[in-house]
Amino acid sequence: MLAIHQESGVGSKIIGVVQLKGGAGRSTVATNLAAALSQQSAVALIDCDLPQGTSAAWGLIREQNDRLGNLLVTTALNHHELVDKARELSQTQAFIIIDGPPRVAEITRAILVMSDLCLLPLGGSAAEIWALSDLHTTIDEARRNHYQVDAHILWNRYRKQTRSAKELSDAVQGELALPQLHSHLSFRVAYSDVLARGLWVGEWHDRTARHEIDALTIEVMELLSMRSFTDRQKTTSSKWDGK
């Protein structure tokens, strides 16, 4: 079991999951990461991809099956509602996971600004890379406005041993210059199976998928721990400027 600790007095750690291409795996990442963290901490998952609401539907199934535990699942229709809910939830939750919409909008910009860490799921399709390029432009705009945006690419449906995967990773690094997580999610049917059942891979029989989510969770925690208390104090006020 993962050893997860939350520093007292620091407030919630906010993790945004953002991609502008539909079907890139945002909800897969958001639901599994939220469930993994909730094994030892209070976690809120905010679904902003409405009306599709995949994460919200997943949460409803968990609630109906009495599986929520430390997890709270809610929705936000726009950036005003997102900022209000995140501010309120930050008083009680150790982590807030935000599942973003597949478009550039004020709510996407708010997620980038509010989050301590943004995960950018990326598969191997050209459409996803083009969408990430557009998102990178939005990230650069936020940084030019003096917001600290910590964004990392998370490879999804990844075929690690293939030559094309290495070439694609190098090409994306050269073109976008965004850091890439060491952990990745492979092309595994377990991820779609558990999503449809309101489960996460820790409740499924695919141990490799479980190990991947464990590795992702550990890496996320390590990245969050690298942000000092001073850095967070400098940026906390800006997190609620999205309104």
C-alpha positions as CSV (number, residue, x, y, z in Angstrom):
1,M,0.0,0.0,0.0
2,L,1.2,3.5,-0.8
3,A,2.5,5.7,2.0
4,I,0.7,9.0,1.4
5,H,1.1,11.9,3.8
6,Q,-0.3,15.4,3.7
7,E,1.5,18.3,5.4
8,S,-0.7,20.0,8.0
9,G,-1.4,23.7,7.6
10,V,-0.6,23.7,3.9
11,G,-4.1,23.1,2.6
12,S,-5.2,21.0,-0.4
13,K,-2.9,20.0,-3.1
14,I,-4.7,20.6,-6.4
15,I,-4.0,18.4,-9.4
16,G,-5.5,19.3,-12.8
17,V,-5.9,16.8,-15.6
18,V,-6.1,18.7,-18.8
19,Q,-6.1,17.9,-22.5
20,L,-7.9,19.6,-25.4
21,K,-8.5,16.4,-27.4
22,G,-11.6,14.3,-26.4
23,G,-10.8,10.7,-25.6
24,A,-7.2,11.4,-24.5
25,G,-7.7,9.6,-21.2
26,R,-8.4,12.5,-18.8
27,S,-11.1,10.7,-16.9
28,T,-9.1,7.5,-16.8
29,V,-6.3,9.4,-15.1
30,A,-8.5,11.5,-12.9
31,T,-10.6,8.7,-11.5
32,N,-7.7,6.2,-10.9
33,L,-5.5,8.9,-9.3
34,A,-8.3,10.1,-7.1
35,A,-9.2,6.6,-6.0
36,A,-5.6,5.7,-5.3
37,L,-5.0,8.9,-3.2
38,S,-8.3,8.3,-1.3
39,Q,-7.1,5.1,0.1
40,Q,-5.3,7.2,2.8
41,S,-6.5,10.8,2.3
42,A,-9.6,12.8,1.9
43,V,-9.9,13.5,-1.9
44,A,-12.4,15.6,-3.9
45,L,-12.8,14.9,-7.7
46,I,-14.3,17.8,-9.6
47,D,-15.7,16.9,-13.1
48,C,-15.6,19.9,-15.4
49,D,-16.2,17.9,-18.6
50,L,-19.9,18.5,-18.9
51,P,-22.4,17.5,-20.1
52,Q,-20.4,14.3,-20.8
53,G,-19.6,13.9,-17.1
54,T,-17.6,10.6,-17.3
55,S,-15.9,11.1,-13.9
56,A,-19.2,12.2,-12.3
57,A,-21.0,9.1,-13.7
58,W,-18.1,6.9,-12.4
59,G,-18.5,8.5,-8.9
60,L,-22.2,7.9,-8.9
61,I,-21.7,4.2,-9.6
62,R,-19.2,4.1,-6.7
63,E,-21.7,5.9,-4.4
64,Q,-24.5,3.4,-5.4
65,N,-22.1,0.5,-4.5
66,D,-21.0,2.1,-1.3
67,R,-17.4,2.5,-2.5
68,L,-16.8,6.2,-2.1
69,G,-14.9,6.0,1.2
70,N,-12.7,9.1,1.5
71,L,-13.7,10.3,-2.0
72,L,-16.1,13.1,-2.8
73,V,-17.2,13.6,-6.4
74,T,-18.8,16.8,-7.7
75,T,-19.1,18.9,-10.8
76,A,-18.5,22.4,-12.0
77,L,-20.2,24.0,-15.0
78,N,-17.9,27.0,-15.4
79,H,-14.8,28.6,-14.0
80,H,-16.8,30.6,-11.4
81,E,-18.3,27.5,-9.9
82,L,-15.0,25.7,-10.1
83,V,-13.2,28.4,-8.1
84,D,-15.9,28.6,-5.5
85,K,-16.0,24.8,-5.0
86,A,-12.2,24.4,-5.0
87,R,-11.9,27.2,-2.4
88,E,-14.5,25.5,-0.2
89,L,-13.2,22.0,-0.6
90,S,-9.6,23.1,0.1
91,Q,-10.7,23.6,3.8
92,T,-11.5,19.9,4.2
93,Q,-9.8,17.8,1.5
94,A,-6.1,16.8,1.3
95,F,-6.3,16.6,-2.5
96,I,-8.5,18.1,-5.2
97,I,-8.4,16.4,-8.6
98,I,-9.9,18.4,-11.5
99,D,-11.0,16.6,-14.7
100,G,-10.9,19.3,-17.3
101,P,-13.0,19.8,-20.5
102,P,-11.7,19.1,-24.1
103,R,-11.5,22.7,-25.1
104,V,-9.7,26.0,-24.5
105,A,-12.0,28.0,-22.2
106,E,-11.9,30.1,-19.1
107,I,-12.4,26.9,-17.0
108,T,-9.3,25.4,-18.6
109,R,-7.3,28.5,-17.9
110,A,-8.6,28.5,-14.3
111,I,-7.5,24.8,-13.9
112,L,-4.0,25.7,-15.1
113,V,-3.6,28.6,-12.7
114,M,-5.2,26.9,-9.7
115,S,-3.4,23.6,-9.8
116,D,-0.2,22.8,-7.9
117,L,0.4,20.2,-10.7
118,C,-1.2,19.7,-14.1
119,L,-1.1,16.3,-15.8
120,L,-1.4,16.4,-19.6
121,P,-2.5,12.9,-20.9
122,L,-1.1,12.2,-24.3
123,G,-1.5,9.2,-26.6
124,G,0.2,8.6,-29.9
125,S,-2.2,10.2,-32.3
126,A,-1.4,13.3,-34.3
127,A,-4.7,14.9,-33.2
128,E,-3.7,14.7,-29.5
129,I,-0.3,16.2,-30.2
130,W,-1.8,19.1,-32.1
131,A,-4.2,19.6,-29.2
132,L,-1.4,19.6,-26.7
133,S,0.4,22.2,-28.8
134,D,-2.6,24.5,-28.5
135,L,-2.7,23.8,-24.8
136,H,1.0,24.6,-24.5
137,T,0.2,28.1,-26.0
138,T,-2.4,28.6,-23.2
139,I,0.2,27.5,-20.6
140,D,2.7,30.0,-22.0
141,E,0.1,32.8,-21.9
142,A,-0.5,32.1,-18.2
143,R,3.2,32.1,-17.5
144,R,3.7,35.4,-19.2
145,N,1.0,36.7,-16.8
146,H,3.3,35.6,-14.0
147,Y,1.3,32.5,-13.0
148,Q,3.3,29.5,-12.0
149,V,2.0,26.6,-14.1
150,D,3.7,23.2,-13.3
151,A,2.6,21.0,-16.2
152,H,3.9,17.5,-17.1
153,I,3.0,15.2,-20.0
154,L,1.7,11.8,-19.0
155,W,1.9,9.2,-21.8
156,N,-1.3,7.2,-22.1
157,R,-2.0,4.0,-24.1
158,Y,1.8,3.9,-24.3
159,R,3.8,1.0,-25.9
160,K,7.1,1.5,-24.2
161,Q,9.1,-1.1,-26.1
162,T,8.3,0.1,-29.6
163,R,10.7,2.3,-31.6
164,S,7.9,4.6,-32.6
165,A,7.1,5.4,-28.9
166,K,10.7,6.5,-28.3
167,E,10.8,8.6,-31.5
168,L,7.4,10.2,-30.6
169,S,8.6,11.0,-27.1
170,D,11.8,12.6,-28.5
171,A,9.8,14.6,-31.1
172,V,7.3,15.9,-28.5
173,Q,10.1,16.9,-26.2
174,G,11.8,18.8,-29.0
175,E,8.7,20.5,-30.2
176,L,6.9,21.4,-26.9
177,A,9.7,21.4,-24.3
178,L,7.3,20.2,-21.7
179,P,8.6,17.8,-19.0
180,Q,7.4,14.2,-19.3
181,L,6.6,12.0,-16.4
182,H,8.6,8.8,-15.9
183,S,5.5,6.8,-15.2
184,H,3.0,6.1,-18.0
185,L,-0.2,4.2,-18.6
186,S,0.0,1.3,-21.1
187,F,-2.6,0.3,-23.7
188,R,-4.6,-2.0,-21.3
189,V,-8.3,-2.9,-21.5
190,A,-8.4,-2.8,-17.7
191,Y,-8.6,1.0,-17.7
192,S,-11.9,1.0,-19.7
193,D,-13.3,-2.0,-17.9
194,V,-12.9,-0.4,-14.4
195,L,-14.2,3.0,-15.6
196,A,-17.5,1.5,-16.8
197,R,-17.9,-0.3,-13.5
198,G,-17.2,2.6,-11.1
199,L,-14.0,0.9,-10.0
200,W,-10.3,1.7,-10.2
201,V,-7.5,-0.7,-11.1
202,G,-6.6,-1.3,-7.5
203,E,-10.0,-3.2,-7.3
204,W,-9.3,-5.1,-10.5
205,H,-7.4,-8.2,-11.4
206,D,-4.8,-6.5,-13.7
207,R,-1.8,-6.2,-11.5
208,T,0.3,-4.4,-14.1
209,A,-2.3,-1.6,-14.4
210,R,-2.3,-1.3,-10.6
211,H,1.5,-1.0,-10.6
212,E,1.2,1.7,-13.2
213,I,-1.3,3.8,-11.2
214,D,0.8,3.2,-8.0
215,A,3.9,4.5,-9.9
216,L,2.0,7.5,-11.2
217,T,0.7,8.3,-7.7
218,I,4.2,8.1,-6.2
219,E,5.6,10.3,-8.9
220,V,2.8,12.9,-8.4
221,M,3.4,12.9,-4.7
222,E,7.2,13.4,-5.2
223,L,6.5,16.3,-7.6
224,L,4.1,17.9,-5.1
225,S,6.5,17.5,-2.3
226,M,9.2,19.4,-4.3
227,R,7.1,22.6,-4.0
228,S,8.2,24.3,-0.9
229,F,5.8,25.9,1.6
230,T,7.2,29.3,0.6
231,D,6.4,28.8,-3.1
232,R,2.9,27.7,-2.3
233,Q,2.3,30.9,-0.2
234,K,3.5,33.0,-3.1
235,T,1.0,31.5,-5.5
236,T,-2.0,30.7,-3.2
237,S,-3.7,34.0,-3.7
238,S,-3.5,33.7,-7.5
239,K,-5.3,30.4,-7.4
240,W,-8.5,32.1,-6.7
241,D,-8.1,34.8,-9.3
242,G,-9.8,32.7,-11.9
243,K,-13.1,34.4,-11.3
